[in-house]
Amino acid sequence: MNAVSRRAITGIFTPARQGINLLSHDLSQVQQMRGIRVKVRNGNLEQALAVMQRVMQSSGIERLIKQEQTHHIKNSEKRILARKILERKIKSQDHARKLQTILIKKVRGL
């Protein structure tokens, strides 16, 4: 079991509090309180852990957990992360620009 799964399991199996005021908690705390539930079928814990890891990746919880890690990040990893972030930003701006031109054409009736 890897470190992400261990860390997620400790967050999942903590007892949930009743009557939480959502305005006073930030999003990560609310997500942790919600938790992820995975059924273990026929006592197959490995398959349940694999399903849980896929669900965590798709919901973004794994990314939040990795951001909290305090270990050293190599400069090469920092460059790769910076490049990926820049590519996402440029792609998002490009999509926004395309959407804006489509909406302008639609409003003008072209």
C-alpha atoms as one frame of an Amber mdcrd trajectory, in Angstrom:
protein
   0.000   0.000   0.000   1.515   3.313  -1.016   1.771   6.467   1.074  -1.154
   8.219  -0.618  -3.504   5.343   0.145  -2.326   5.137   3.764  -2.812   8.851
   4.239  -6.253   8.756   2.653  -7.376   5.805   4.766  -6.474   7.604   7.984
  -8.553  10.572   6.793 -11.477   8.400   5.705 -11.946   6.312   8.813 -12.054
   9.236  11.237 -15.536   9.740  12.693 -17.615  12.368  10.897 -18.907  15.342
  12.862 -22.612  16.127  12.868 -24.054  19.587  12.154 -21.031  21.101  10.437
 -21.225  24.746   9.493 -19.928  24.685   5.895 -19.210  28.414   5.852 -16.593
  28.143   8.579 -14.633  25.292   6.960 -12.559  25.379   3.833 -13.141  23.016
   0.924 -10.404  20.516   1.797 -11.824  19.982   5.275 -15.310  19.466   3.862
 -13.988  16.908   1.357 -12.141  15.061   4.099 -15.286  14.929   6.236 -17.309
  13.569   3.323 -14.818  10.816   2.635 -14.827   8.124  -0.017 -16.650   4.868
   0.510 -15.556   1.721  -1.276 -17.181  -1.693  -0.873 -14.887  -4.648  -0.246
 -16.364  -7.543  -2.192 -15.602 -11.152  -1.260 -12.872  -9.999   1.136 -10.742
  -8.705  -1.775  -8.986  -5.768  -0.108  -6.444  -5.238  -2.913  -9.189  -4.673
  -5.481 -10.992  -2.285  -3.110  -7.774  -0.286  -2.622  -7.284  -0.084  -6.400
 -10.844   1.190  -6.831 -10.340   3.700  -4.027  -7.151   5.002  -5.621  -8.924
   5.468  -8.991 -11.764   7.337  -7.287  -9.271   9.523  -5.408  -7.450  10.387
  -8.639 -10.648  11.291 -10.457 -11.980  13.432  -7.600  -8.707  15.344  -7.090
  -8.169  14.285  -3.481  -4.880  12.600  -4.363  -3.619  15.906  -5.815  -4.543
  17.700  -2.574  -2.705  15.095  -0.512   0.402  15.322  -2.706   0.392  19.124
  -2.387   0.571  18.783   1.396   3.754  16.700   1.262   6.745  18.528   2.662
   9.598  16.494   1.185  12.193  17.990  -1.127  11.266  18.375  -4.801  14.107
  18.181  -7.297  14.648  21.124  -9.644  13.921  18.943 -12.661  10.536  18.009
 -11.157   9.837  21.684 -10.459  10.577  22.542 -14.092   8.289  19.770 -15.328
   5.489  20.882 -13.011   5.935  24.516 -14.035   5.795  23.553 -17.719   2.622
  21.495 -17.196   0.981  24.345 -15.294   1.926  26.798 -18.039   0.537  24.469
 -20.725  -2.746  24.145 -18.812  -2.937  27.921 -18.408  -2.295  28.570 -22.114
  -4.816  25.916 -23.126  -7.421  27.418 -20.795  -6.808  30.913 -22.172  -7.049
  29.576 -25.725 -10.384  27.887 -24.963 -11.680  31.065 -23.326 -10.645  33.101
 -26.381 -12.406  30.657 -28.737 -15.537  30.668 -26.604 -15.549  34.465 -26.532
 -15.357  34.697 -30.344 -18.171  32.158 -30.692 -20.370  34.100 -28.278 -19.625
  37.398 -30.036 -20.575  35.882 -33.407 -23.751  34.465 -31.879 -24.751  37.827
 -30.367 -24.074  39.666 -33.618 -26.066  37.111 -35.555 -23.290  36.051 -37.917
